[in-house]
Amino acid sequence: MNVTISYKAIEARKFISNLPTTQIATKSALTSVTKTENGLSVGFVFISNYEPNIGFIRIEGEVYVPVSPEESEKAIRQWVSSENKGLPENIAESIHNTIISNCMVETVIISREVNLPPPFPVPHIQLGKEEAQSKEVNNTVRYIQ
């Protein structure tokens, strides 16, 4: 399934300059589903909140999903009838994977611009320290040196 994404709005705010211990909560939510000529258009909001009240990054957009007219009708019926605004599992999985993979990259770039930590831990390499690691990991570290 060739799912595409487009952004409508990006907002980032940093409320304080001294960053205490930060907790970052990231979530995405689907906001709308409409039928298009060749499938579905699904609105979304992706938010990374930096707590306690440090800042946030918010991305709004649409995901375009090419599906058959039958799948499109089924998805719209399920969206309208379900209390939690659900979609068929195969469509929802593609949409959420697209949102997460695209928006996480965007939030890393945006976080750098507003001087917030990235929304997920960045791996750290410590050279010269012997730890209980497999030989493959040790070989990988040697290549980095």
C-alpha positions in Angstrom: 0.0 0.0 0.0 1.6 3.3 -1.2 0.6 5.7 1.5 1.6 9.4 1.2 1.6 12.2 3.8 1.3 16.0 3.6 1.6 18.5 6.4 -0.9 21.4 7.0 0.5 23.0 10.1 3.7 22.7 12.2 4.0 24.4 15.6 6.7 24.3 18.1 7.0 26.2 21.4 9.6 26.2 24.1 8.4 27.8 27.3 11.5 27.8 29.5 15.2 28.1 28.8 16.7 25.9 31.6 15.7 22.3 30.9 15.1 20.3 34.0 14.7 16.6 33.9 12.3 16.2 30.9 9.7 13.6 30.2 8.5 13.5 26.6 5.2 12.1 25.7 4.5 11.5 22.0 1.1 10.6 20.5 -0.8 10.7 17.3 -4.5 10.9 16.7 -6.7 10.5 13.6 -9.0 13.4 13.3 -11.0 12.8 10.1 -11.6 10.4 7.3 -13.0 11.3 3.9 -13.4 9.5 0.7 -11.3 10.6 -2.3 -11.4 9.7 -5.9 -8.8 6.9 -5.5 -9.0 6.1 -1.8 -9.1 7.8 1.6 -7.8 11.0 3.1 -7.2 10.7 6.8 -6.5 13.8 8.9 -4.1 13.5 11.9 -2.4 15.4 14.7 1.0 14.3 16.0 2.2 15.9 19.3 5.3 15.6 21.3 4.8 17.2 24.8 7.8 18.1 26.9 6.9 18.0 30.6 6.8 19.6 33.1 5.5 22.4 30.9 8.7 22.9 28.9 7.4 22.9 25.4 5.7 21.0 22.6 5.9 20.1 18.9 2.6 19.7 17.0 2.2 18.5 13.4 -1.2 18.4 11.6 -1.6 16.8 8.3 -3.3 14.3 6.0 -2.4 10.8 4.9 -3.7 9.7 1.5 -4.4 5.9 1.3 -5.1 4.3 -2.1 -7.8 1.7 -1.5 -10.6 0.2 -3.5 -14.0 1.8 -3.5 -15.3 -1.1 -1.4 -12.5 -0.8 1.2 -13.1 3.0 1.2 -16.8 2.6 2.0 -16.1 0.0 4.7 -13.5 2.3 6.3 -15.9 5.2 6.3 -18.7 3.1 7.8 -16.4 1.8 10.5 -15.1 5.4 11.3 -18.7 6.8 11.6 -20.2 3.9 13.6 -17.3 3.2 16.0 -17.2 5.1 19.3 -13.4 5.4 19.2 -13.3 6.4 15.5 -11.6 3.2 14.4 -10.5 2.0 10.9 -10.0 -1.5 9.5 -6.8 -2.9 11.0 -4.8 -3.1 7.7 -5.6 0.5 6.8 -5.0 1.8 10.3 -1.6 0.1 10.6 -0.4 1.6 7.3 -1.6 5.1 8.3 0.0 5.0 11.8 3.3 3.6 10.5 3.4 6.4 7.9 2.6 9.1 10.5 5.1 7.9 13.0 8.0 7.3 10.6 7.5 10.7 8.9 6.7 12.8 12.0 9.4 11.5 14.2 12.0 12.6 11.7 10.3 16.0 11.4 10.2 16.4 15.2 13.9 15.7 15.5 14.7 18.5 13.1 12.2 20.9 14.7 13.4 20.1 18.2 16.9 21.1 17.1 15.6 24.4 15.8 13.8 25.4 19.0 16.5 23.9 21.2 14.5 21.1 22.7 15.8 17.5 23.2 14.9 15.1 20.5 11.7 13.2 21.2 13.4 9.8 21.6 16.8 8.8 23.2 19.7 9.2 20.9 22.2 6.3 21.1 25.5 7.0 22.8 28.7 5.3 22.1 31.4 4.9 24.8 34.7 3.9 23.3 37.4 2.2 25.3 35.1 0.8 28.0 34.9 -2.9 28.3 31.4 -4.2 28.9 29.6 -7.5 28.6 28.9 -7.2 24.8 28.9 -9.7 22.0 31.8 -9.9 19.6 29.6 -8.4 16.8 28.9 -5.3 18.8 32.6 -5.0 19.7 33.5 -5.3 16.0 31.0 -2.6 15.2 32.5 -0.3 17.8 35.9 -0.7 16.3 34.6 0.4 12.9 33.3 3.6 14.5 36.7 4.4 16.0 
